[in-house]
C-alpha cells in the first residue's frame, strides 16, 4: 500500500538532518502504524480471520519481495514495503481459505516488478492484489467491510494516529482532499439516489476507509509528484468512486483507485516525456516541485 | 464471536478462545451437534453468512482435535476440507443419518429475503453496515429495501457424509429444490418407517415436509427414552451406540439448529449387515444404563431405571 512507497521513497529524499533524542526512520513509521492498527483492531474486535492467514500473507509478501528483488534488480530489497503489503492483505482480504492470502500477496508483490512503465510500478501493490482477487475469485474472497466493530474509539485512534503520521510524511493534503470530496459527493449521491445522506456518509466512518485513506491513496510511489496533481488525483478517486457507487459496486473505492491511480501516473509520464522532447532539460520535474 | 461454555459440573466457564472456536467474528445463525466421524465425540456446526462477491464468512465445522478432550479440548474448523463451508445466507442446520448408511448427514437451509430477484439490497446493506454504530443504529439512516432481494432464492444443501471425510451435496438430485427463505429444519421419523423425514419452516413461505425414502438394505435402530428420575422427556440424555466397527453418540436435545427441535426419539442409521454390540445410555440424572442384545430395524422404548 501507500506505506511501502513511503518507505521506498525515503532514500530519494535529501538527507535529513541528524535528529537528537528519540527519532524514528520514516521507513519504519508506516509498518509500525499498520501493525498498531492490526493489534488494536484485533484485540478490540477480533478483526483477523486467523493469525495463520495474516502471517501467511506477510510471509508470502516478504519472500516474494526477496526473490523478485534479487531476480529483477540483483539486490536484496528493504522489506518494510512487503511487510505492509502482507499485513494489508491480511487485514483487508477475507476468505475462509488459505490460498487467497498467498495468491493475493504474490499478485501484489509481483505487480511491482512486472507491471512497470518507464521504470515505475503504476499500481499500488495491495490495491492491485486485492482488486485482482475480487475480479478473479469473487466466490472465494471478499474484503473487510462489515465485520469490523462499529465503535467510535477505534476509529478515532486510527484517525488521530494516521493524521499525525501522514502529516509528518507531508501527505495530509491528499487525505484532506479525498475526505472533503467524499463528503461533498455524498451529498450529490444522496440527491441522485434519494437515500438518506448519512447512509452515503456511513462508509467513510468504517475502519476500512481509514486504511484506504491513510495507506492506499497516499502511496508516493504510485501517486503523481506535484502537490496540485496529488490533490487532483485524490479528488478524481472520490469522483470515480461516486460513479462506481451509483452502479452499486461494493468495492467502489478500491476499484476507483485501481483505475485512477495508474491513469494519473501515465498522464504524468506522458506530460514529462513531452517536456523532455521539447528539449528543455531544466524542466521542473515533479520531484523538484515537491521538494 | 462464537462463545463456548464448558461445564465443570458446578458452573460454566467460557472457553471460546481457548478451544479455538472463538477467534474470527462471524454472524452465527445456528448451532448443531453431530458425531460426524463416529468417534463418540460431537462436532459443532455453526452456520454463517456467505454471498459471492460480497461477504464470505463460511460456515464452521468445529471438530475436536485428535487427542484432546475434557477441559483441554480443542477444535479445528474442517468445514472447507469436508465440503460444508459455503451454504449461502445459512440459517437452520441439522445432523442426521438421512440414508441410514451409518454416517451423519447434514441438511442446511438458507436464504434471507427473496423479493425482486433482479434487484439486490446487498450494496446498500454493506454501505451502511460498515459504518459507525450511531449511523447503523437509527433505522431512518438505512436506505429502503424497496422490494429488493437480499441473498434470496438460494438453493438448499443436503450434504451426504461419505464416511471418508467428505460431504457431497445431493439436494438437487434428491428433490430438495425449493428456494424459499428457509429458517428452521427438524428431523423426525414421521411415518414410523425407520427413516428420518425433514420438516422445514420458511419465512414468507409454506411449511415443507420432505418424506424420505431410503434403500431398505440400510438398517437402523431408534430409541425412545423416558426419564423417571431425570426429566420425563429425557432431554440431555446421550446414547452411545456401538455396532460393527463404529461408535456414534447422539443426544436428546431441547433444541438445536435455528429455532428447531428434532424428534426426541434418537435415530441411528446402521448401514448393511449391522451387528449391534451395545447402546450405553447416559441419563441426565447421572445414571448409566447399558443395553445389550439389540436388533436392527426396531424402535426401543427405554425407561430410566429406578
Interface residues (C-beta under 8 A of the other chain):
Chain A: X45 X46 X47 X48 X49 X50 X94 X95 X96 X97 X134 X138 X139 X140 X141 X142 X145 X146 X147 X148 X150 X151 X152 X155 X193 X195 X196 X198 X199 X200 X201 X202 X203 X204 X205 X206 X208 X245 X248 X249 X250
Chain B: X1 X23 X24 X25 X26 X52 X53 X54 X55 X56 X57 X58 X77 X79 X80 X85 X86 X120 X122 X123 X124 X125 X126 X127 X128 X129 X130 X131 X132 X133 X134 X135 X136 X138 X140 X141 X142 X143 X144
